[in-house]
Amino acid sequence: MSEFIGSVWWLLVSLGVLVTFHEFGHYWVARRSGVKVLRFSVGFGKPLWMRRNRHGTEFAIAAIPLGGYVKMLDEREGDVDPAEVAQAFNRQSVFKRIAIVAAGPIANLILCVALFWLMFVIGRPDFAPAVGKVEGLAAQSGLSRGDIIVAVGDRATPTTSEAALALLSAALDRSDVPVQVRGEDGREATRTLRLSKLPADIDERQLLNHTGLIWRHQLTPAVIGRVLPDRPAWGVLAEGDRVTAIDGEPVASWGDIGGLVDALGKRGGEAMVEVQRGGDRLAFPLTPLKAKNPETGKQQWLLGLEVAKGEPQPDAVLRYGPIDAIPAAFREMGRQTQDMVAMIGRAFSGRLSVQNTVAGPITIARAANGHAQHGPAWYLQMLALLSLSLGILNLLPIPILDGGHLLYYLIELVKGSPVSERVMAAGQYVGLALIVSLMGLAFYNDIVNNLVR
């Protein structure tokens, strides 16, 4: 499946699931509140499929799959049969109307918890939060190669993903954060990562790259893919060997080999190159040769080795049993809600670019496809985050959105009478303008971030 087709497919699946749950929340509570539902539509525009149930509700799948709606009997939208007036939405008590409107976002929050629970039960493959290399701020803060990051602030970090998200949150606020680590000797210690020293003009997407923290899985393993003929290692080292040390200096990744070989060549003479071959540890005396590097075209000291190609394999799994996954799912939703609200706050305060906050359908489609390719647990996590985002977005007090209607009903509770139709109409125009502006920004960000760059 091509990336384009895969992206379109997973976007449609994601929107279909999220919209169906959201609208079903409205529908379910409306029916149980005695309101007649005229249509339950997934998508907008001309229906591609439709059926009617015994209660007179039309269920439809429409041509434009970018949302959905539940249309209820309402005297403000047309004539109502006197026999059905009691079933009109506008005739219900304010508390019932609040329940019906709030049910959509609540359905998304319930779905979010369910998806996180399923993700935890299945198990999300990931990488251990092991430090592969430190420089800059990370080195100045006392972090060392081989450290396992146990927690960032008060947030446990069982995998690299959790550690990266916690560090990003602190980096966006330019706040120093305590990092609990477990060293290679098994001892635990707390270091303070001085993120307040990050420059103010860094693109938010590059913040973590400026912390000086490089994860172990980001380093290319020192595994030999090919030994070049007529070079010092020819006939000595073999494909699949993992280089562990050169002249007594440990090799943690492929990037360490060049500098050690160069130093050895400048020193002159031979040295022991240690490798792991299968279950054996072997050492061979080798002398570097100064020759043209086929990759860079420059003269340098070489052994004649090429790196083995391949993607790093996950070495950790975030998993809970079915019972333990229940509180874990609620905790995860709470953490993600806190992060999303903080992100919205940063955007409104100008501390975070809206270009990196509002995503459009192209970005969502590519992300959905990418997560799906990493396995079901990763896709479930993304779907949970999208469901949470949809629930939070709809609760914003913007007319047209559910949150705007809830605001009207809260005002009605306070003043004792409904908001006038003139005020509601004006609010609809304001809300529509805000939504159109938000959609325009989302499409602009899509073009800039995915098509221009």
C-alpha positions in Angstrom: 0.0 0.0 0.0 1.5 3.4 -1.1 1.9 6.1 1.5 -0.8 8.2 -0.1 -3.4 5.5 -0.2 -2.4 4.3 3.3 -2.7 7.9 4.6 -6.1 8.4 3.0 -7.4 5.0 4.3 -6.3 5.5 7.9 -7.6 9.1 7.9 -11.0 7.8 6.9 -10.9 5.0 9.4 -9.9 7.4 12.2 -12.4 10.0 11.4 -15.1 7.4 11.0 -14.5 5.9 14.4 -14.2 9.2 16.2 -17.2 10.9 14.6 -19.4 7.8 15.1 -18.6 7.7 18.8 -19.1 11.4 19.2 -22.4 11.6 17.5 -23.6 8.3 19.1 -23.1 10.0 22.5 -25.5 12.8 21.4 -27.9 10.3 19.9 -28.0 7.9 22.9 -28.6 10.5 25.5 -31.2 12.3 23.3 -33.2 9.1 22.8 -33.1 8.4 26.6 -34.2 12.0 27.3 -37.3 11.5 25.1 -36.0 13.6 22.2 -36.8 12.4 18.6 -33.7 12.1 16.5 -34.4 12.7 12.8 -31.0 11.8 11.4 -27.7 10.4 12.5 -25.1 11.1 9.8 -21.4 10.2 9.6 -20.1 12.8 7.1 -21.7 15.8 5.4 -23.4 16.3 2.1 -25.3 13.8 -0.1 -25.9 10.4 1.6 -24.1 7.5 0.0 -26.0 5.0 2.2 -29.1 5.4 4.4 -31.6 3.3 6.4 -34.4 4.2 8.8 -35.1 2.5 12.1 -38.5 1.9 13.7 -38.3 5.2 15.7 -38.1 7.2 12.4 -34.3 8.0 12.7 -32.4 8.0 9.4 -28.9 6.6 9.7 -26.6 7.8 6.9 -23.1 7.8 5.6 -22.5 10.9 3.6 -20.1 11.9 0.8 -17.8 14.3 2.7 -16.2 12.3 5.5 -14.9 15.3 7.6 -17.4 15.2 10.5 -20.9 14.3 11.2 -24.1 15.4 12.9 -27.2 14.4 14.8 -30.3 16.2 13.7 -33.1 16.4 16.4 -36.7 17.4 16.2 -36.7 21.2 17.0 -39.4 23.8 16.6 -36.8 26.4 15.8 -35.8 24.6 12.6 -39.3 23.9 11.2 -42.9 22.9 11.8 -43.4 20.2 14.3 -46.5 17.9 14.5 -48.4 18.9 17.6 -48.4 15.2 18.6 -44.6 15.2 18.7 -44.0 18.6 20.4 -43.0 16.9 23.6 -40.2 15.2 21.8 -38.7 18.4 20.5 -35.2 19.3 21.7 -36.1 22.9 22.5 -39.0 21.7 24.8 -36.6 19.8 27.1 -35.4 21.1 30.4 -32.1 22.9 30.4 -30.5 20.0 32.3 -31.6 17.5 29.6 -30.2 19.8 26.9 -26.9 20.1 28.8 -26.7 16.3 29.1 -27.5 15.8 25.4 -24.9 18.3 24.2 -22.2 17.2 26.7 -22.7 13.6 25.7 -20.7 13.9 22.5 -17.4 15.1 24.1 -17.9 12.7 27.0 -18.3 9.9 24.5 -14.9 10.9 23.1 -13.3 10.9 26.5 -14.8 7.4 27.3 -13.4 6.2 23.9 -10.0 7.7 24.8 -9.8 5.7 28.0 -11.0 2.5 26.3 -8.4 2.9 23.5 -5.6 3.5 26.0 -6.7 0.4 28.0 -6.6 -1.7 24.9 -3.2 -0.3 23.9 -1.8 -1.2 27.4 -3.2 -4.7 27.2 -1.8 -5.4 23.8 1.5 -3.8 24.7 3.2 -0.9 22.8 6.7 -1.8 21.6 9.2 1.0 22.3 12.8 1.6 23.3 14.2 1.7 26.8 15.0 5.3 27.9 18.8 4.6 27.8 21.2 7.4 27.1 23.5 6.7 24.2 25.5 9.9 24.2 25.5 13.2 25.9 26.8 16.6 25.0 25.9 20.3 25.6 23.3 20.8 28.3 22.9 17.1 29.1 26.7 16.7 29.7 26.8 19.9 31.8 23.9 18.6 33.9 25.8 15.4 34.8 24.0 12.9 32.6 26.2 10.1 31.3 26.3 7.5 28.6 24.5 4.3 29.8 22.2 6.1 32.2 18.6 4.9 32.2 16.1 7.7 32.7 13.7 6.5 35.4 11.6 9.7 35.8 11.4 13.3 34.6 10.0 15.5 37.3 7.2 13.5 38.8 6.5 11.6 35.7 7.7 8.0 35.4 9.4 7.2 32.1 9.2 3.5 31.3 10.1 4.1 27.6 11.8 6.7 25.5 8.5 8.0 24.3 7.3 8.9 27.8 10.8 10.4 28.6 10.8 12.5 25.4 7.3 13.9 26.0 8.1 14.9 29.6 11.3 16.5 28.5 9.6 18.4 25.7 7.0 19.8 28.0 9.7 21.2 30.3 11.7 22.4 27.3 8.8 24.4 25.9 8.5 26.2 29.2 12.3 26.6 29.4 12.2 25.2 32.9 14.9 23.3 34.7 13.7 19.7 35.5 14.9 17.0 37.8 15.8 13.8 36.0 16.1 10.6 38.0 18.6 8.2 36.4 19.9 4.7 37.1 23.5 4.3 36.2 25.2 1.3 34.7 26.3 0.3 38.2 22.6 0.1 39.2 22.7 3.2 41.5 20.0 5.8 41.2 20.7 9.6 41.3 18.9 12.8 40.4 20.3 15.3 37.9 18.9 18.7 37.1 18.6 19.2 33.4 19.1 23.0 32.8 16.5 23.5 30.1 16.3 27.2 31.1 19.5 27.7 29.2 17.9 26.7 25.9 18.0 29.6 23.4 14.6 31.3 23.0 14.7 31.3 19.1 14.8 27.6 18.5 12.1 26.0 16.4 9.9 24.0 18.9 10.2 20.9 16.7 14.0 20.9 17.2 14.0 21.6 21.0 14.9 18.1 22.1 17.8 18.0 19.7 19.3 21.0 21.6 19.2 19.3 25.0 22.4 17.3 24.1 20.6 14.1 25.0 20.9 11.3 22.4 19.1 8.0 23.0 20.9 4.7 22.7 18.6 3.5 19.9 19.3 6.6 17.9 23.0 5.5 17.6 23.9 3.2 14.8 25.1 -0.1 16.2 28.7 -0.9 15.5 27.8 -4.0 13.4 29.8 -4.7 10.3 27.8 -5.0 7.1 30.7 -5.5 4.7 34.5 -5.7 4.8 36.1 -4.0 1.8 38.7 -5.9 -0.2 42.4 -4.9 0.0 41.9 -3.1 3.3 43.4 -3.9 6.7 40.2 -5.7 8.0 39.9 -7.9 4.9 40.1 -11.6 5.8 40.2 -10.7 9.5 36.9 -9.2 10.5 33.6 -10.5 9.1 30.1 -9.4 8.2 27.9 -9.4 11.4 30.8 -8.7 13.8 30.0 -6.1 16.4 33.0 -3.9 17.2 33.2 -3.5 21.0 36.6 -1.8 21.5 39.5 -0.3 19.5 42.9 -0.1 21.2 41.2 -0.5 24.6 38.7 2.2 24.1 35.1 1.0 24.2 32.9 1.4 21.1 29.2 2.1 21.8 28.1 2.9 18.3 29.3 3.0 14.7 30.0 6.7 15.1 32.8 6.0 17.6 34.8 3.9 15.2 36.0 6.7 12.9 37.5 8.8 15.6 39.2 5.9 17.3 40.7 4.6 14.0 41.9 8.1 13.1 43.6 8.5 16.5 45.2 5.0 16.0 46.4 5.9 12.5 48.0 9.1 13.7 49.7 7.3 16.6 51.0 4.7 14.2 51.4 1.0 14.6 48.9 -1.7 15.2 46.3 -2.2 18.0 43.8 -4.7 19.1 40.3 -4.4 17.6 37.8 -6.3 19.8 34.6 -7.8 18.3 31.7 -9.9 19.4 31.1 -12.7 16.9 28.1 -14.8 17.8 28.6 -15.7 21.5 32.4 -15.2 21.3 34.6 -12.2 22.2 37.5 -12.0 19.9 40.5 -9.6 19.4 42.6 -9.0 16.3 45.7 -6.9 15.7 45.0 -4.4 12.9 46.9 -1.4 11.5 44.8 1.4 9.8 45.5 2.4 6.2 45.3 6.0 5.0 43.1 5.9 1.9 40.2 7.7 0.2 36.9 7.2 2.0 34.3 6.0 -0.6 31.5 7.8 1.3 33.1 11.2 1.9 35.8 11.2 -0.9 38.4 12.4 1.6 41.7 10.8 2.6 41.5 9.4 6.1 42.6 6.5 8.2 40.5 3.4 7.5 40.1 -0.3 8.4 37.9 -0.9 5.4 34.5 -1.4 7.1 31.0 -0.6 6.1 28.0 -0.4 8.5 25.2 -3.0 8.5 22.0 -1.5 7.3 18.7 -1.8 9.2 16.3 -0.2 11.6 16.8 -0.4 15.4 14.6 -3.0 17.0 12.4 -2.1 20.0 13.9 -3.4 23.3 11.0 -2.4 25.6 7.3 -2.9 25.8 4.8 -0.7 27.6 2.2 -3.3 28.8 -0.2 -3.9 31.7 -2.5 -6.7 32.6 -6.2 -6.2 31.9 -6.9 -5.0 35.5 -3.8 -2.8 36.0 -4.5 -1.3 32.6 -7.7 0.3 33.9 -6.1 2.9 36.3 -3.2 3.2 33.9 -5.6 4.3 31.1 -7.2 6.9 33.3 -3.7 8.2 34.4 -2.6 8.4 30.8 -5.7 10.4 29.8 -5.1 12.7 32.7 -1.5 13.3 31.7 -2.4 13.8 28.0 -5.2 16.2 29.0 -2.8 18.2 31.1 -0.3 18.4 28.2 -3.0 19.4 25.7 -4.4 22.1 27.9 -0.9 23.4 28.6 -0.2 23.4 24.8 -3.3 25.4 24.1 -2.2 27.9 26.9 1.2 28.2 25.3 -0.3 28.9 21.9 -2.6 31.6 23.2 0.2 33.2 25.2 2.5 33.3 22.3 5.1 30.9 23.8 4.3 28.3 21.2 3.9 28.8 17.5 0.4 28.0 16.2 2.1 26.6 13.2 3.2 23.7 15.4 0.0 23.5 17.4 -2.9 23.2 14.8 -2.7 20.2 12.5 -4.8 19.7 9.4 -6.1 16.6 7.6 -2.8 16.0 5.7 -0.7 16.0 8.9 -3.3 13.8 10.6 -3.5 11.4 7.7 0.3 10.9 7.5 0.6 10.5 11.2 -2.2 7.9 11.3 -0.6 6.0 8.5 2.8 6.1 10.2 1.5 4.9 13.5 -0.5 2.1 11.9 2.7 0.9 10.2 4.3 0.6 13.7 1.6 -1.8 14.8 -1.9 -1.8 16.4 -0.8 -0.5 19.8 0.8 2.6 18.3 -2.3 3.3 16.1 -4.6 2.8 19.2 -2.5 5.4 21.0 -2.9 7.9 18.2 -6.6 7.3 17.9 -6.9 7.8 21.7 -5.1 11.1 21.4 -7.3 12.2 18.5 -10.4 11.3 20.5 -9.2 13.2 23.5 -8.4 16.2 21.2 -11.8 16.1 19.7 -13.5 15.9 23.1 -11.4 18.9 24.4 -11.9 21.0 21.3 -15.7 20.5 21.4 -15.8 21.7 25.0 -14.2 25.0 24.1 -16.8 27.8 24.7 -17.0 28.7 21.0 -20.5 29.0 19.4 -21.3 26.2 16.9 -19.2 23.8 19.0 -20.8 21.8 21.9 -18.9 24.0 24.4 -20.7 27.1 22.9 -24.1 25.6 23.4 -23.2 24.5 26.9 -22.2 28.2 27.6 -25.6 29.3 26.5 -27.3 26.8 28.8 -25.2 27.8 31.7 -26.2 31.4 31.1 -29.8 30.3 31.0 -29.4 28.6 34.4 -28.0 31.8 35.9 -30.5 34.3 34.3 -33.5 32.0 34.5 -34.5 32.3 30.8 -33.0 31.1 27.5 -30.5 33.3 25.6 -32.4 35.3 23.0 -32.4 34.0 19.4 -30.7 37.2 18.3 -27.8 36.6 20.6 -27.6 33.0 19.5 -27.6 33.9 15.9 -24.8 36.5 16.4 -22.9 33.9 18.3 -23.3 31.4 15.4 -21.7 33.9 13.0 -18.8 34.6 15.4 -18.3 30.8 16.0 -18.5 30.1 12.3 -15.8 32.8 11.6 -13.6 31.3 14.3 -14.0 27.7 13.0 -13.3 28.8 9.4 -10.2 30.7 10.5 -9.0 27.6 12.5 -9.6 25.4 9.5 -7.8 27.8 7.3 -4.8 27.8 9.7 -4.9 24.0 9.7 -4.8 23.8 5.9 -2.0 26.5 5.8 0.1 24.5 8.3 -0.5 21.4 6.2 0.8 23.1 3.1 3.8 24.6 4.8 4.8 21.6 6.9 4.1 18.8 4.4 4.2 20.2 0.8 6.5 23.2 0.9 9.3 21.9 3.1 
